[in-house]
Amino acid sequence: MPKVFARMQTLVTVCAILSLLFSVHADVVERFEDVPECMSFFYKEQVPKWGASTPGAAHLCQRFVNRYHFATLYDTYHRIAVYASYQFQPSNGGGRENRWFVEPQLVNKSWQAEMKDGYWLGRDHPGVYLGERQALNEDYTHSGFDRGHLNPNGHHAVPSRNATFTLTNVVPQNPKMNQNAWRIHETQLTDLFREKCSKAFVLVGAIPSADNWIVKNNVKRVNIPDYLWNAYCCVDSNGRAIQSGAATARNTEDNLVNKLSLDQLGEFLQKFSNQPVGELFYNNCRS
């Protein structure tokens, strides 16, 4: 009997260790709070309540070359992100990808805990459909929409810049708006963050449309969002909030970005939710 008990204890210990190892190296997690490295992408480690009730939402700690780079709350029904959360990094050039990554653990939780080129993941698992819970590169091909980054590659240094080229970080974006007004807004934020912020914490999200989709073979594949939005919290070297701001843009050829305060963005987002929006940043980015 003691030997049996000892074996049972050993088995429980081994299972616990394996479970811990799996959770530490997971890309898809139950909560962002479960991964300390992932929490560094949120100001004072406060995760927004916005989007928490999204049906089928997946929490992605975006992992590339064996480290985490940003966090994404991903809507697996609409196959677009609710939001991406990241810390701004001055870009050092390079890092633009010709390939597009997908999230293996959105296909099978036991698969590798790191984004992978969708082409090669398909080659590794022939006969397994990768797109049940996420968008695929072919969904965007000849769709008339850009693969619009939420977390922009220009707000990062390599290798985080490479990591933004995952299809869980893009939405179908009107080409004119993506390549003009939204791009200019991202560049203006780069200048602001470089000039005034010791660190900048940023959220970028999308508001899904009621029934506007990229359709492939008569199947609704990727929701075309009505709006994009972003918000930032700029802090000094002591971690004290010193400036904040926000913006929204209709995903159309209007090619217009509306700059707002965080409070105004909260009022805007409230139109699309039955749940209180709450704070997007700790203390609404007030010192």
Secondary structure as GFF3:
##gff-version 3
##sequence-region A 1 287
A	DSSP	alpha_helix	2	24	.	.	.	ID=ss1
A	DSSP	beta_strand	28	29	.	.	.	ID=ss2
A	DSSP	three_ten_helix	32	34	.	.	.	ID=ss3
A	DSSP	alpha_helix	36	39	.	.	.	ID=ss4
A	DSSP	three_ten_helix	43	45	.	.	.	ID=ss5
A	DSSP	beta_strand	57	64	.	.	.	ID=ss6
A	DSSP	beta_strand	67	75	.	.	.	ID=ss7
A	DSSP	beta_strand	80	87	.	.	.	ID=ss8
A	DSSP	beta_strand	101	102	.	.	.	ID=ss9
A	DSSP	three_ten_helix	104	106	.	.	.	ID=ss10
A	DSSP	beta_strand	116	117	.	.	.	ID=ss11
A	DSSP	alpha_helix	118	124	.	.	.	ID=ss12
A	DSSP	alpha_helix	137	140	.	.	.	ID=ss13
A	DSSP	beta_strand	146	149	.	.	.	ID=ss14
A	DSSP	three_ten_helix	153	155	.	.	.	ID=ss15
A	DSSP	alpha_helix	160	163	.	.	.	ID=ss16
A	DSSP	three_ten_helix	167	169	.	.	.	ID=ss17
A	DSSP	beta_strand	170	173	.	.	.	ID=ss18
A	DSSP	alpha_helix	175	179	.	.	.	ID=ss19
A	DSSP	alpha_helix	181	196	.	.	.	ID=ss20
A	DSSP	beta_strand	199	207	.	.	.	ID=ss21
A	DSSP	beta_strand	213	216	.	.	.	ID=ss22
A	DSSP	beta_strand	219	223	.	.	.	ID=ss23
A	DSSP	beta_strand	227	235	.	.	.	ID=ss24
A	DSSP	beta_strand	241	250	.	.	.	ID=ss25
A	DSSP	beta_strand	257	260	.	.	.	ID=ss26
A	DSSP	alpha_helix	262	270	.	.	.	ID=ss27
A	DSSP	three_ten_helix	282	285	.	.	.	ID=ss28
###
